[in-house]
Amino acid sequence: MAGRRSTYLSAAVLALIAAGASAPSIMDQFIQEKEGEALKAYQDGARIWTICNGKTAGVTRSTTMTKAECDAWRKTEIGQRLEFVHSIITVRMSEPAWAGVGSWCFNVGNKACAGSTAVRLLNAGNQPAGCRAMLSWRFITRDGKKVDCATPQPYCSGLWERRQGEAELCTL
């Protein structure tokens, strides 16, 4: 892993992987980089009220949180998401792969994750195809229209780059 270059993974994420970091540590770094952090609610590209590093449940226009609250929420969410991912994926994977799938499920939600082709392929032992299948989750719905974020869109906020990073982590 030393000296590895990536288009979608930062030097910080690659350094964690090279050091043998755990999936929660890798996922935490990756999510902070890809989601950013907002302490005041904002509408994401699909016009969903969002705060912290991607929290949407219970968020309204007037929601605010402190940095400490966001950090606590993110760490709890990462733990819960990885626990869920471990409950639905029955094959062995590396820590970076768990982080990639965990981040993807964090973003698309448990129900979508569990019923996905990606998880089916991973459980069938076809990790390369399962990781590639995560890339099909590149759309948002905005104003009632399905928008492909793999093409430049001002309101996609890096979704395609995130998906490619998650898929890359998944293959490691």
Secondary structure, 3 states (H helix, E strand, C coil): CCCCCCCCCCHHHHHHHHCCCCHHHHHHHHHHHHHCCEEEEEECCCCCEEEECCECCCCCCCCECCHHHHHHHHHHHHHHHHHHHHHHCCCCCCHHHHHHHHHHHHHHCHHHHHCCHHHHHHHCCCHHHHHHHHHHCCEEEECCEEEECCCCCCCCCCHHHHHHHHHHHHHC
